[in-house]
Amino acid sequence: MIVGVDIGTSLTKAVVFDEDGTSVASACTPSEVHHLAGGRVEQDLDQVVATVVTVVREVAARLPGPVTALALTGQGDGMWLRDESGAAVRPAISWLDGRANTLLARWQAEGVAREVFRRTGSGMFPGCAAAIMSYLDAHEPEVLDRAVVAGYCVDAVLQRLTGEITVDVSDASLPFLDPVTRRYDEAAIEACGLGHRRALFAKPAPAKSVFRLDARGAALLGLPVGLPVTAGPFDLPASAIGAGVREAGDGILTAGTTLACQVLTADTTFDPEGEPAGMFLCTPDEAEYLRAMPAMVGTAGIDWVCALLGIDVAEIDPLLASSEPGARGARALPFLSVSGERAPFVDAGARAQFAGISLETGRADLVRALCESIAYAARHCFEAAGLSGRLYACGGGVRSPEWIRIFADVLGRPIVIPSDPGVGARGAVLTAAAALGTPFDRERWAANSRVVEFRPENVAAYERGYADYQASLSAARGLWRL
């Protein structure tokens, strides 16, 4: 039995699936996310590893048979600096971090972001590895001097469990990997002034790589030494695999902490003069890629509005239902992250706004305006990513029937939702099984899904709403300042 582990930003989850792709055992536990002054967001590697230990041990204890392999996935971007033993040389810097906001704005003005995009097809934002490393090189160079690897969450956990120093190609795609050659673009690294730190970038592991628990990892998890372990892809492509994305042009909407919009493609060409944003992600299949547009704020916006209005998340659906399409004239831009926005445009100064509010505006209208604005952001992202086929969805946001119907109406297409919510872990398990030579039947796993249809009567209103959203966004981008 393969245990899939999804190491999210705020939650780590372990899941075991049967032959039909149905969850038969699962466990989850929270991770600690430290929000510090100046937009800094950090995590403790030891605490994150402890969450993995907790959920794996809990699931393994409930299984009727032995664990046969461990499949890891988790959050991407950020920077997890370690030494040769896998110990953190400083707290991990999250992808949510905003300390490099000013640096990123300078790179945009000087053409550095454009140059990297031309070479790799991936944009940069304050929480990406390039910006964080450059910031540390200027402000904490001694930390980089002590590190032997500047990696990501999943490979940091892998090192603790197996002793291996490596990185999955999906993580390495951000932002220095040439997606065609699957090797680092040295000129892109030099463009960011990081050539002298080149040794910190781990060599990407070949497709279908399998690692083994070492004695330390086995003792942590209570599993046998030598147990097979796979690491990757990270959570965005893992979710696409787990949800059932198969055909070029198909996409997946992840309504999680972030609002991740991805489209599968076999075409490595892109417009080098286009908006330098988004991600060009390698997948386990060397002939397939994901054009990803992960906006910064998804369900994090719901958490914010709940705290602001003093309500529980369970009240969101009734409030959405008590308003109407267009939120009685209330409108919003959803850019609530302290590090601005990263897709389908990059602007560290991006900020949210509400408009069209009067004394007649109620809290239901405010909630609906925010949820509609996030759906408009998803449409903007999918237009940039090239969605043309079937659309799947996952993440905590799909548990809201009213909100997922808003997404369907705004996008003007049906949305397929897998029956099991653990699609990231599903994708990791499917990838592990293929790497081990015992693949599951992916069509069988994808069969248990439901479809949310869009409502044709709402499409015209949301077309007008989307046009208003684009006009408001254009006007706001001329006003944002760091």
N, C-alpha and C positions, 0 to 999 in steps of 0.2 A: 504494500500500500504506500503510495507516494503522498507525503504531507506537503501541501502547498502553503507557503508562508508569504504573506503580503505585508511588508514593513512600511506602513503608511506614515505620514507626518505625525499624526496624532493618535493612531491606533495600529496595533499589530495584530494580524489575524492569521490563524492556521486552519486549514480546511483539508479534509480527505473526501474524495469523490468515489462513487461506484462506477461501474462500467457504462452507465447511462449518463454520467456527468452530474448526478444528484449528490448533494452534500450529505454525507453519512456521519460526520463528526466535525465539530468546529469549536474554536475557542478564540477569544480576543481579550486584549488588555491594552490600556492606554499608554502612550508614550508622553514624556514631558517635553513641552515646547516652551522655551524661555524667551519671552518678549522683553527686550531690554531697551534702554534709552537710545534715541537716535535711530529708530527703525531697525535695530539689530535683533536678529532672531537666531537662536542657537539651540543645539541639542547635545546631550551627553551620550557618547558612544556606549559607555558601559551600561547606561540605563536602557538604551535601545537594544543592546545585545540581551540584556536581562528580560526584556519583553519577549524576544524570540524564544529564549529558554523556557519561559513560563508557558507560552501557548503550545509549543511543541511537546513539552512534557505532559501537559494536560490532555492534548489530543491523543498522544501515543498511549496513555494509560487507559483510554476508553476503547481502543481498537481491539477487535477480536483476534487479529493476527499481527505479525511483526511489521514494522516500518521497513519498506524496501528502498526508499530514496527520499531525499529532501529537495524541494524545488523552491528557490528563493526569488522573490521580486520585491519591489518597493519603490519609494520615492526617488526621483531623479534630481539633477542639478545640485546646486549648493557645493560645499567642499568639506570632505571628511579626511583630514590630514592625519597620517599614522606613521609610526616608526616601523622598524623591521619586524617587531613582534606583534604588530597590529594594535598597539596602544596609541590612543589619541594624543597628539602633541599639543592640542588645544581643543576646546569644545567645537563640535561640528557647526559650520555655518549653513543655515538652512537656505533653500531656494526662495524662501519668503523674505530674506534679509534685504535691507535697503541701504546698508552702509556705503555701497558703491554707486549710489544714485548720481552723484555729481560727476564721478569718473565716467560713467556710462554716457551721460549727456555730453561730456567733452569728446568721447570717442565718436559719438554721432556727428558732432560739429566738425571734427577733424577728418572724417571719412574712414576711421578705423573700422567701425561697425559695418560700413558698406563693403570694405575690402574683404573682411572675413566672410560676409554673406556671399560675395561673388565666388569665393573659393569653396564654400561648404554647403551653401543653401540654407544655413541656419543663422537666425538672428541672435543677437546678444541682449541681455537684460541684466539689471543689477544683481540678481541672484544666480547668475550662471557662473561656471567655474572660472572663466577667463577674467571677468570683472572682479570676482572675489580674490583670485590669486594676485592680480595686479594691485589691488588695494592692500593686501597683506605684504606684498613685496615692498611697498612704500612705507607702511606703518608698523608691520610686525615681521621684518625680514628674518629675525632670529628663529621664528616659528617655522618658516619654510626651510631654513638651514637645518633644523632638527629632523624634518620629515624625510621619509624615503618615498612616499607616494601621496599624491593629491588626488583622491578618488571620490567615490560617491557612497551612498548609504549601503547598497546591496553588496558591493565588493568589500566594504569595510567589515560587514558581518561575515562574508565569506572568508576573509583573512583570519578572523577570530576562530572560525570553525575548522578550517582546513590548512591554514598557514600559507595559502597561495596569495601572491600579489598579482592581480590581473584586473580586467574590467570588461564588461560586456560591450559589444559594439553599439548597442542602443544608447547606453550611457556615454560612451566615448564620442558619439555623434555630436555631443553638445560642448563647445561649438566647433571643434578643430578637426573632426574627421571628414575626409573626402568620402562621400557615400559610395562612389563608384569603386575606388580602390580599397576601401575599408582600412586605410592607413591615414595617420595624421598628416595634415597639410602643414609642412614646416613654415611656409611663407605666412600662413594665417597666424601661427604661434608668434612669429617674429613681428607681425604687424601689431600685436598687442604688447610688444616689448618683453616677451616672456621666454625668449630663446635661452637665456641663461638658467631658466628653471625647467628646461625640457625634460630632464631626467626624472621629474616628479610624475610624469604622465605614464601610467602603466600600459604595457602592450596589450591591445585588445585580444581576447581569447578567440580562437577559431570557432566557427559555428558548431553546435552540438558538443561543446566541451563538457566533460564530466569530471568533477573533482571528488575528493574523498575526505571524510571526517578524519582528522588527526586525533591524537590522544587527548589533547586539550578540548577539542570540540566535542568528542564523544563523552567526555566526563561532564561537560556542561549540559548536554542534552539527554544523557542517560541512554545513548544509542551506541551501536557497535562501531569500533574503529574500522575505517575503510568503507563505511556506508556511502553510497553515491550521493553527490550534491551537485545541483546545477544552480547557476546564478544569473538570472536574466531571462528575457529582457526586463527592463525596468517597468514600472506600473502602467505607463501609457500604452506601449505596444503589447504588453501582457494582457491588458484589458481588451484590446482589439481582438487578439487571438481567442481569448476566453469567451467573448461575446458572440463570436461566430463570423467575424468579418473575413470574407474569402475572396471576393471578386474585386478587380481593379475598379475604382470609382465608388465602392462601398465605404461608408463612414461610420464612426462611432462618436457619440456624445457622452462624455463622462461628466455628470453633474455632481461632482464631489467638491472638496474644498476649493479646488480650481474648477474652471469650466474648460475641459479639454476637448477639442474637436479635431478628429483625425480622419484622413482619407487614404485608403490603400492605393498604391500605384506601382507599376512596373517601369515607369518612365523616370529616368534620372535627370532629365532636362528641367531647367527652371529659368525664370527671367532674372538674370543677374542684376538688372537695373530696377527690379520691382521693389516693393516695400521690404526692407531688410528685417524681416520678422519671422517668427515661427521656427519650426524645426524640421529637418530632413533626416528621418530616423531610419537606420538600418534595422532589419528584422532578422530572425533566425533563418529565413529563406533568403539566400543571397541574390535572388532575382526580384525581391519585393521590398518596398519601402513604404514608410508612412509619412505623409505630409501632415505635420501636426501644427495646430494653432491653439496652444493652451492658454486661454485668458486667465488672468491671475485670480479672479474671484468668482466662485460658484456658490456653494452652500455657505461659504464664509459670509456672504452677504446676508443670508437668512439668519445666521447666528447674530450678526450685527444688528439687524432690525428687530430681532426678538429682544436683545438686551436694551436697545433704545426705547422700545415701547413697553418693556416690562411684561412680555408675554412668553408663553412656552411654545416650542416648535410645533406642538400638536395643534395649536390654534391657527397655524398658517393656512391649512386647507379650508377651514370654514371662513376665514377672512377673504381668501381668494374667491370663494364661491359667492360671497356677499357683495363683491364689487362686480364689474363688468368689463368686457374688452375695451381697452382705452383708459381704464381706471378713472372714469369720469373726468378726464382732462389732465390728470396728474401724469407727469412724465419724469423719467430718471435717466441718468448715466451711471453705470454700475462700478466705476473704477475706484474701489474702496481700499485697495492695497497701498500700504505706505511706500512700496517700491514702484508704484505706478502700474503701467500695463506692458505686456510683452507680446500680445497677439490679438488681432492681426496687424498691429502696429506696435512699436516700442516707444514709450515715453515715460521716463521716470517721474515726470511731473504730473502725470494723469491723475485726476481726482474726480470723485463722484459729484453729482448734483441732482437736485429735484427742481422741477418747474411746474407751472400750471396749477399751483396750489392756492386754495382760497379757504375761507371760513367754512365752506361746505365740504371740504376734503376730510374724509375720515381715515382712521388708521388702516381700514381695509383697502382703501385706495392707495395709500402709501406702500403697503405690502405688495399690492398687485402691480403698481408702477415699477417697483424694483424688480419683481419677478419677470415682468414683461421686458424690462431693459436687459436683463441677463439673457433672455431668449433672443432678443435682437442682436446682442453681442455674439451669440452662437451662430446666428445666420450670417453675420459679417465674417466670422471665422471660417465657416464652411464655404462661403463664396470664394474666399482667398485660397482655401485648401483644394477646391475643385470637386466638391461632392456632386456625383452624378448618378449614383446607384442607391442601393438599399441603405437605410440608416438604422443603426442599433443604438441603444442607450444603456447606461449603467450609472452607479453612484447613488449616494444617499438621496439626491434630489428626485430620483425616479420613484421613490416611495410616496411622493405627493401626487395623488391622482390629478388634482387641479393643475399643478405646475407642469406636469408632463404633457397635459393636454394643451397648455399654453405653448410649450415648445413645438408640439406638432402643428398647431395652428399657425404660429409665426413662420415655421419652416415650410409649411404647406405640403407636408408629406407624412405618411405613416411612420411610426417608430416601433422597432422590434425590441422588446425587453426580455432578456434571458430570465428564466424562472429562478435561478439561484443568484443571489446578489454578489457572491464572491468571485467576480469575473477575473480580477487580477490574479488571484490564486489559481483559478481554473487555467488561465493562460500559461502560468508558470508550470503547472502540472502537465499540460498538453505538450509543452516544449520539452520538459524533462523526459516524458515517456518516449517522445520521438528520438531524443538523444540517446536513450538507453536501448533503442531498437525494439521497443514494445509499444508502438503508438496506439492511442485510443481512436475510436471512430468519431471523428469530429462532427460529421453530419448527425450522428446519433446524439451527441452532446448538445448540438444546437437545436434539436427538435423541440425541446420543452421551453418554448418561448411564447409570449403573448404580444399582440400588436395593438398599439394605441393609434386609432385613426384620427386624422385631422378633420375639423368641422368646416366644410366649405362655406357656410354662412358667415364665418369669422374671418375668412381670408382677406377680403377687401379692406376691412377695418385694420387689420394688421399690416397690410401693404402700406396704407397711409401712415400707420404708426412707425413702420420701419423707415419710411422716407423722412419723417420728423426726427427719428433717432439719428440718422445720418447727417441731417442738417445741424442738429444740436451738437453732434460730435465734431463736425467741421468747425463750427464756431468756437467750441471750447478749446480745441487744440491750439488756436491762436492766442489763448489767454493763459494757459498753464505755465507756471513757473516753478522751479525748484526752490 
